[in-house]
């Protein structure tokens, strides 16, 4: 879902740069207050894994592929604020070194796949988990739905940006983007759950670190 | 080895790049929509290129070039995210 330059106009690019910058400033503050020593290497490992996994496009319907975004996964493990910083690390490296996602559009990409994906993943996961209780399958379902919702939400915001930029009419972009990402989101959910189950089986302690999260303040 | 669990994590991420040549080459969701709805032509080329398309330049074998690009990116992101964390971590009052 990396937006190349040319898809968003200057006002949308500027607005999303400002929105992402503000969100990241807050994320830096929260992370600074709450990130524990053990979570420092986990940030590096999550960033590395998400970058690598984003290279693995999986086929979905009709000659279309998708890949993990990872915002929900990073958020479930480290909270939305550290999650945003991890996603921003991935997206900045992709834009600067791999020419994946435009430089002008970087603010929009950070906003969609960093800010929106992490916040939607965070709220979906915490609400669902509260609903389902502290059961193992509750965490699995919550993780799947949070990951799926984070992708669909990012796609919807992306469609809005394309429409406001005049690149594509909202009536065209919104249903098209939402529909294809409803499918891609299933892959996101499956990969996210696979990683959570793997960690639960091997390093349960990493799942139980207190995430840098919103709420109780 | 217990103390260096994150090395295992980094190795897993690097291992993932080894299967990156098998990734689907089909356009992703946004590219597909842009092609179908006729605005793919709006996309502009980057002003410069370092490792475009996740293929390390100057290497004949594309699978090797892809894996190498993946390893470089994975290590750079690891360093960046780890560095951010180290810089920002909560410090106990001393």
Boltz contact constraints between the chains, C-beta under 6 A:
constraints:
  - contact:
      token1: [A, 1]
      token2: [B, 30]
      max_distance: 6.0
  - contact:
      token1: [A, 4]
      token2: [B, 43]
      max_distance: 6.0
  - contact:
      token1: [A, 5]
      token2: [B, 44]
      max_distance: 6.0
  - contact:
      token1: [A, 6]
      token2: [B, 42]
      max_distance: 6.0
  - contact:
      token1: [A, 6]
      token2: [B, 43]
      max_distance: 6.0
  - contact:
      token1: [A, 6]
      token2: [B, 44]
      max_distance: 6.0
  - contact:
      token1: [A, 7]
      token2: [B, 42]
      max_distance: 6.0
  - contact:
      token1: [A, 31]
      token2: [B, 88]
      max_distance: 6.0
  - contact:
      token1: [A, 32]
      token2: [B, 88]
      max_distance: 6.0
  - contact:
      token1: [A, 34]
      token2: [B, 90]
      max_distance: 6.0
  - contact:
      token1: [A, 35]
      token2: [B, 88]
      max_distance: 6.0
  - contact:
      token1: [A, 35]
      token2: [B, 89]
      max_distance: 6.0
  - contact:
      token1: [A, 35]
      token2: [B, 90]
      max_distance: 6.0
  - contact:
      token1: [A, 40]
      token2: [B, 85]
      max_distance: 6.0
  - contact:
      token1: [A, 40]
      token2: [B, 86]
      max_distance: 6.0
  - contact:
      token1: [A, 40]
      token2: [B, 89]
      max_distance: 6.0
  - contact:
      token1: [A, 41]
      token2: [B, 6]
      max_distance: 6.0
  - contact:
      token1: [A, 43]
      token2: [B, 81]
      max_distance: 6.0
  - contact:
      token1: [A, 43]
      token2: [B, 85]
      max_distance: 6.0
  - contact:
      token1: [A, 44]
      token2: [B, 78]
      max_distance: 6.0
  - contact:
      token1: [A, 44]
      token2: [B, 81]
      max_distance: 6.0
  - contact:
      token1: [A, 44]
      token2: [B, 82]
      max_distance: 6.0
  - contact:
      token1: [A, 45]
      token2: [B, 6]
      max_distance: 6.0
  - contact:
      token1: [A, 45]
      token2: [B, 9]
      max_distance: 6.0
  - contact:
      token1: [A, 45]
      token2: [B, 10]
      max_distance: 6.0
  - contact:
      token1: [A, 47]
      token2: [B, 77]
      max_distance: 6.0
  - contact:
      token1: [A, 47]
      token2: [B, 78]
      max_distance: 6.0
  - contact:
      token1: [A, 47]
      token2: [B, 81]
      max_distance: 6.0
  - contact:
      token1: [A, 48]
      token2: [B, 10]
      max_distance: 6.0
  - contact:
      token1: [A, 48]
      token2: [B, 13]
      max_distance: 6.0
  - contact:
      token1: [A, 48]
      token2: [B, 74]
      max_distance: 6.0
  - contact:
      token1: [A, 48]
      token2: [B, 77]
      max_distance: 6.0
  - contact:
      token1: [A, 48]
      token2: [B, 78]
      max_distance: 6.0
  - contact:
      token1: [A, 49]
      token2: [B, 13]
      max_distance: 6.0
  - contact:
      token1: [A, 51]
      token2: [B, 73]
      max_distance: 6.0
  - contact:
      token1: [A, 51]
      token2: [B, 74]
      max_distance: 6.0
  - contact:
      token1: [A, 51]
      token2: [B, 77]
      max_distance: 6.0
  - contact:
      token1: [A, 52]
      token2: [B, 13]
      max_distance: 6.0
  - contact:
      token1: [A, 52]
      token2: [B, 16]
      max_distance: 6.0
  - contact:
      token1: [A, 52]
      token2: [B, 17]
      max_distance: 6.0
  - contact:
      token1: [A, 52]
      token2: [B, 70]
      max_distance: 6.0
  - contact:
      token1: [A, 52]
      token2: [B, 74]
      max_distance: 6.0
  - contact:
      token1: [A, 53]
      token2: [B, 16]
      max_distance: 6.0
  - contact:
      token1: [A, 55]
      token2: [B, 20]
      max_distance: 6.0
  - contact:
      token1: [A, 55]
      token2: [B, 23]
      max_distance: 6.0
  - contact:
      token1: [A, 55]
      token2: [B, 54]
      max_distance: 6.0
  - contact:
      token1: [A, 55]
      token2: [B, 70]
      max_distance: 6.0
  - contact:
      token1: [A, 56]
      token2: [B, 23]
      max_distance: 6.0
  - contact:
      token1: [A, 57]
      token2: [B, 23]
      max_distance: 6.0
  - contact:
      token1: [A, 57]
      token2: [B, 24]
      max_distance: 6.0
  - contact:
      token1: [A, 58]
      token2: [B, 24]
      max_distance: 6.0
  - contact:
      token1: [A, 59]
      token2: [B, 24]
      max_distance: 6.0
  - contact:
      token1: [A, 59]
      token2: [B, 26]
      max_distance: 6.0
  - contact:
      token1: [A, 63]
      token2: [B, 26]
      max_distance: 6.0
  - contact:
      token1: [A, 64]
      token2: [B, 26]
      max_distance: 6.0
  - contact:
      token1: [A, 64]
      token2: [B, 32]
      max_distance: 6.0
  - contact:
      token1: [A, 65]
      token2: [B, 24]
      max_distance: 6.0
  - contact:
      token1: [A, 65]
      token2: [B, 26]
      max_distance: 6.0
  - contact:
      token1: [A, 65]
      token2: [B, 28]
      max_distance: 6.0
  - contact:
      token1: [A, 66]
      token2: [B, 28]
      max_distance: 6.0
  - contact:
      token1: [A, 66]
      token2: [B, 29]
      max_distance: 6.0
  - contact:
      token1: [A, 85]
      token2: [B, 84]
      max_distance: 6.0
  - contact:
      token1: [A, 86]
      token2: [B, 81]
      max_distance: 6.0
  - contact:
      token1: [A, 89]
      token2: [B, 77]
      max_distance: 6.0
  - contact:
      token1: [A, 89]
      token2: [B, 80]
      max_distance: 6.0
  - contact:
      token1: [A, 89]
      token2: [B, 81]
      max_distance: 6.0
  - contact:
      token1: [A, 90]
      token2: [B, 77]
      max_distance: 6.0
  - contact:
      token1: [A, 93]
      token2: [B, 73]
      max_distance: 6.0
  - contact:
      token1: [A, 93]
      token2: [B, 76]
      max_distance: 6.0
  - contact:
      token1: [A, 93]
      token2: [B, 77]
      max_distance: 6.0
  - contact:
      token1: [A, 97]
      token2: [B, 50]
      max_distance: 6.0
  - contact:
      token1: [A, 97]
      token2: [B, 51]
      max_distance: 6.0
  - contact:
      token1: [A, 98]
      token2: [B, 51]
      max_distance: 6.0
  - contact:
      token1: [A, 98]
      token2: [B, 54]
      max_distance: 6.0
  - contact:
      token1: [A, 99]
      token2: [B, 46]
      max_distance: 6.0
  - contact:
      token1: [A, 99]
      token2: [B, 49]
      max_distance: 6.0
  - contact:
      token1: [A, 99]
      token2: [B, 52]
      max_distance: 6.0
  - contact:
      token1: [A, 167]
      token2: [B, 39]
      max_distance: 6.0
  - contact:
      token1: [A, 167]
      token2: [B, 42]
      max_distance: 6.0
  - contact:
      token1: [A, 168]
      token2: [B, 37]
      max_distance: 6.0
  - contact:
      token1: [A, 168]
      token2: [B, 39]
      max_distance: 6.0
  - contact:
      token1: [A, 172]
      token2: [B, 37]
      max_distance: 6.0
  - contact:
      token1: [A, 176]
      token2: [B, 33]
      max_distance: 6.0
  - contact:
      token1: [A, 177]
      token2: [B, 33]
      max_distance: 6.0
  - contact:
      token1: [A, 180]
      token2: [B, 29]
      max_distance: 6.0
  - contact:
      token1: [A, 181]
      token2: [B, 29]
      max_distance: 6.0
  - contact:
      token1: [A, 184]
      token2: [B, 29]
      max_distance: 6.0
